[in-house]
Amino acid sequence: MNGTKGGRGRRVVLWRHGQTAWNLERRFQGSTDIELTETGVAQARRAARLLAGLRPDAIIASDLRRARATAGELAALTRLDVTHDAGLRETYAGAWQGLTHDEILARYGAEYAAWKRGEPVRRGGGELETEVADRAAPVVLRHADKLPDEGTLVVVSHGGTIRTTIGRLLGLESHHWEGLGGLSNCCWSVLGEGARGWRLLEHNAGTLPEPVLGDDD
């Protein structure tokens, strides 16, 4: 599933929201609607100044407050409207939500281990990672298809949702998605459109992407 039209040179920047209090506490947020901390707001403002330099054509975001606030910082600089979509929310994780990492290990250790091995697990009775990709990736593709040639879409979302969306757009099998690794608060990954579909240009970046020069261009 890549949905690209070869040769148009579009770019998708998948940007994780800024820091929240639950991030600091290593507490699983999932779809719980948590606000940014003051540090999170500052992170979003710094990142927005950088991302504005990419001259994005469109911004879409999860409708949860931490993503809304992060996207708002870029919107203020670019004067673009933000389209909010519940399809970009973080994974719903049922009973895991609100628990710290240590509490999850203590209460759901076997389930956690199976998830880390790449097995399809409904963490806390919630969504499968493939179900998250099923709802999020089409949102990204739909808006990417509206871009002009060489256009840039910024997607403001959540760590788990971004990872599963990247995995889906790259055509990776779901048990390999964990290998992409996580994103730090207010860092981003960049997908570029190549002749054979989407490819990963940057991952967990905090600086603007540099062009690839040399043998792998």
C-alpha positions as CSV (number, residue, x, y, z in Angstrom):
1,M,0.0,0.0,0.0
2,N,1.8,3.1,-1.1
3,G,-0.7,5.1,-3.1
4,T,1.9,7.1,-4.8
5,K,1.9,8.4,-8.4
6,G,5.5,7.8,-9.4
7,G,7.7,10.8,-10.1
8,R,5.7,13.5,-8.4
9,G,8.4,13.9,-5.7
10,R,6.1,14.5,-2.8
11,R,7.3,14.5,0.8
12,V,5.6,13.5,4.1
13,V,6.9,14.8,7.4
14,L,5.6,12.8,10.3
15,W,6.0,14.9,13.5
16,R,5.5,13.6,17.0
17,H,3.9,15.9,19.5
18,G,5.8,17.7,22.3
19,Q,6.4,16.5,25.9
20,T,3.5,15.8,28.3
21,A,3.5,15.1,32.0
22,W,2.7,11.4,31.3
23,N,5.7,11.2,29.0
24,L,7.9,12.3,31.9
25,E,6.3,9.7,34.1
26,R,6.7,7.0,31.5
27,R,2.9,6.5,31.7
28,F,1.1,5.0,28.7
29,Q,-1.1,7.6,27.2
30,G,-2.7,5.9,24.2
31,S,-5.8,7.8,23.3
32,T,-6.1,9.6,26.7
33,D,-6.2,13.3,25.9
34,I,-3.2,14.8,27.8
35,E,-1.9,18.4,27.4
36,L,1.6,19.5,26.6
37,T,3.9,20.7,29.4
38,E,5.6,24.1,29.2
39,T,8.6,22.2,28.0
40,G,6.5,20.5,25.4
41,V,5.2,23.9,24.1
42,A,8.8,25.2,23.9
43,Q,9.8,22.0,22.0
44,A,6.9,22.6,19.5
45,R,7.9,26.2,19.0
46,R,11.5,25.3,18.3
47,A,10.6,22.5,15.9
48,A,8.0,24.6,14.1
49,R,10.7,27.2,13.3
50,L,12.7,24.5,11.6
51,L,9.8,22.8,9.8
52,A,8.5,26.1,8.5
53,G,11.7,26.2,6.5
54,L,10.4,23.2,4.5
55,R,7.5,25.4,3.2
56,P,4.8,22.8,3.8
57,D,1.8,22.9,1.6
58,A,-0.6,21.3,4.2
59,I,-0.7,20.3,7.8
60,I,-2.9,17.5,9.3
61,A,-3.0,16.4,12.9
62,S,-4.5,14.1,15.4
63,D,-7.4,15.8,17.2
64,L,-5.9,15.1,20.7
65,R,-4.8,18.2,22.5
66,R,-1.1,17.4,22.6
67,A,-1.1,17.1,18.8
68,R,-3.4,20.0,18.3
69,A,-1.1,22.3,20.3
70,T,2.0,21.1,18.5
71,A,0.4,21.6,15.1
72,G,-0.8,25.0,16.1
73,E,2.8,26.3,16.5
74,L,3.6,25.4,12.9
75,A,0.3,26.8,11.7
76,A,1.0,30.1,13.3
77,L,4.2,30.5,11.4
78,T,3.0,29.2,8.0
79,R,-0.5,30.6,8.2
80,L,-1.8,27.2,7.0
81,D,-5.0,25.8,8.3
82,V,-4.7,22.5,10.2
83,T,-7.0,19.6,9.3
84,H,-7.7,17.5,12.4
85,D,-8.5,13.8,12.0
86,A,-9.3,11.2,14.7
87,G,-7.7,8.6,12.5
88,L,-4.3,10.0,13.5
89,R,-4.8,9.4,17.2
90,E,-2.5,7.2,19.2
91,T,-3.2,3.5,19.7
92,Y,-6.1,2.8,22.0
93,A,-4.6,0.4,24.6
94,G,-7.5,-0.2,27.0
95,A,-6.3,-1.3,30.4
96,W,-2.7,-0.2,29.8
97,Q,-3.7,3.5,29.5
98,G,-2.7,5.5,32.5
99,L,-0.2,2.8,33.8
100,T,3.5,3.4,34.1
101,H,6.0,1.3,32.2
102,D,6.8,-0.6,35.4
103,E,3.2,-1.2,36.2
104,I,2.6,-2.6,32.7
105,L,5.5,-5.0,33.1
106,A,4.3,-6.1,36.5
107,R,0.7,-6.7,35.5
108,Y,1.0,-7.6,31.8
109,G,4.5,-8.9,31.4
110,A,3.7,-11.8,29.1
111,E,1.6,-9.6,26.9
112,Y,4.3,-6.9,26.7
113,A,6.9,-9.5,25.8
114,A,4.8,-10.9,23.0
115,W,4.2,-7.4,21.6
116,K,8.0,-6.7,21.7
117,R,8.6,-10.0,19.8
118,G,6.4,-8.6,17.0
119,E,3.3,-10.8,17.7
120,P,-0.2,-9.3,17.1
121,V,-1.2,-8.2,20.6
122,R,-4.2,-6.2,21.7
123,R,-2.4,-4.3,24.4
124,G,-4.8,-3.9,27.3
125,G,-7.6,-5.2,25.1
126,G,-7.2,-2.3,22.7
127,E,-6.2,-2.0,19.1
128,L,-3.8,-4.1,17.1
129,E,-0.9,-2.2,15.5
130,T,-2.3,-3.2,12.1
131,E,-5.6,-1.7,12.9
132,V,-3.9,1.6,13.8
133,A,-2.2,1.5,10.4
134,D,-5.5,0.7,8.8
135,R,-7.1,3.9,10.0
136,A,-4.0,6.2,10.0
137,A,-2.2,5.4,6.7
138,P,-5.2,6.1,4.5
139,V,-5.6,9.6,6.1
140,V,-2.0,10.4,5.2
141,L,-2.2,9.0,1.7
142,R,-5.5,10.9,1.0
143,H,-3.9,14.2,2.0
144,A,-0.6,13.4,0.2
145,D,-2.5,12.8,-3.0
146,K,-3.8,16.4,-2.8
147,L,-0.2,17.8,-2.8
148,P,1.3,19.5,-5.8
149,D,4.3,18.0,-7.4
150,E,7.3,18.3,-5.0
151,G,4.8,19.3,-2.3
152,T,5.3,18.7,1.4
153,L,2.7,17.4,3.9
154,V,3.3,17.7,7.7
155,V,1.5,15.1,9.8
156,V,1.3,15.8,13.5
157,S,0.6,12.6,15.4
158,H,1.9,10.2,18.0
159,G,4.9,7.8,18.3
160,G,3.1,4.5,17.9
161,T,0.8,5.8,15.2
162,I,3.7,7.3,13.3
163,R,5.7,4.1,13.4
164,T,2.9,1.9,12.2
165,T,2.1,4.4,9.4
166,I,5.7,4.4,8.3
167,G,5.8,0.6,8.3
168,R,2.6,0.4,6.2
169,L,3.7,3.1,3.7
170,L,7.0,1.4,3.2
171,G,5.3,-2.0,2.7
172,L,7.0,-3.7,5.6
173,E,5.4,-6.7,7.2
174,S,3.9,-5.7,10.6
175,H,6.3,-7.8,12.7
176,H,9.2,-5.6,11.4
177,W,7.6,-2.3,12.4
178,E,9.1,-2.3,15.9
179,G,12.5,-2.3,14.2
180,L,11.9,1.3,13.1
181,G,12.4,2.5,16.7
182,G,10.6,5.3,18.4
183,L,10.5,9.0,18.1
184,S,11.5,11.5,20.7
185,N,9.1,14.3,21.6
186,C,8.8,16.8,18.8
187,C,11.1,14.9,16.5
188,W,10.0,13.7,13.1
189,S,10.5,11.3,10.3
190,V,10.5,12.1,6.6
191,L,9.2,9.9,3.7
192,G,10.1,10.8,0.2
193,E,8.4,9.7,-3.0
194,G,10.7,7.6,-5.2
195,A,10.2,5.8,-8.5
196,R,9.1,2.7,-6.6
197,G,7.0,4.3,-3.9
198,W,7.7,5.8,-0.5
199,R,11.1,5.5,1.1
200,L,12.4,6.6,4.5
201,L,14.7,9.6,4.2
202,E,15.0,10.7,7.9
203,H,13.9,9.0,11.1
204,N,13.7,10.6,14.6
205,A,15.3,13.7,13.3
206,G,15.5,17.1,15.0
207,T,17.2,19.0,12.2
208,L,16.1,19.6,8.6
209,P,16.8,16.8,6.2
210,E,19.9,17.0,4.0
211,P,19.8,15.7,0.4
212,V,21.5,12.4,-0.2
213,L,24.5,12.9,-2.3
214,G,26.8,10.4,-3.9
215,D,26.3,6.7,-4.7
216,D,22.9,6.3,-3.1
217,D,21.2,9.3,-4.6
